[in-house]
């Protein structure tokens, strides 16, 4: 790996994390010159990173206006949610069949840390742990293609899901759903684990519609 490729991948990771953390917010314009100054690089790697983020659905290019952080419409989010519900249900069902006993321990550890984040009212930390929880389940499926498709959908919808977790009581609601999913996984109850996983994903759509309507009232 050349130093140039390595530096671009590092820049990509930093900008992507800033988008996830909402230091760069949905709908925000991304002028290459300003980003180059912000990250102390030239405009060429900025342009390459924006193109890569565009392919992942995190950035969109609008003709004659430039690059913007992608802000999903309700219909966009609904379509992604329909697919995520099916695929994450499948991932949880496969996870129930896993003989790897460390999966349950890993999920329990994540949930404990999520509760700590809730106690500290640390939304950003909870969001990172939410990512870890879902990723751990998908990883346990040991299905690389399933993992790839879910990761792509999660990238496209992540910013919108982040916004739902800022709603009052949503972290508490989310962790209870995680506990229910874990309970059924530990019982190897594929049917109920799958139903809970699908419902958990679909719940995010209802919260997104709720927050979208709130924002619409003030714009």
Secondary structure, 3 states (H helix, E strand, C coil): CCHHHHHHHHHHHHHHHHHHCCCCCCCCECCHHHHHHHHCCCHHHHHHHHHHHHHCCCEEEECCCEEEECCCCHHHHHHHHHHHHHHHHHHHHHHHCCCCCHHHHHHHHHHHHHHHHHHCCCHHHHHHHHHHHHHHHHHHCCCHHHHHHHHHHHHHHHHHHHHHCCCCCHHHHHHHHHHHHHHHHHCCCHHHHHHHHHHHHHHHHHHHHHHHHHHHHCC
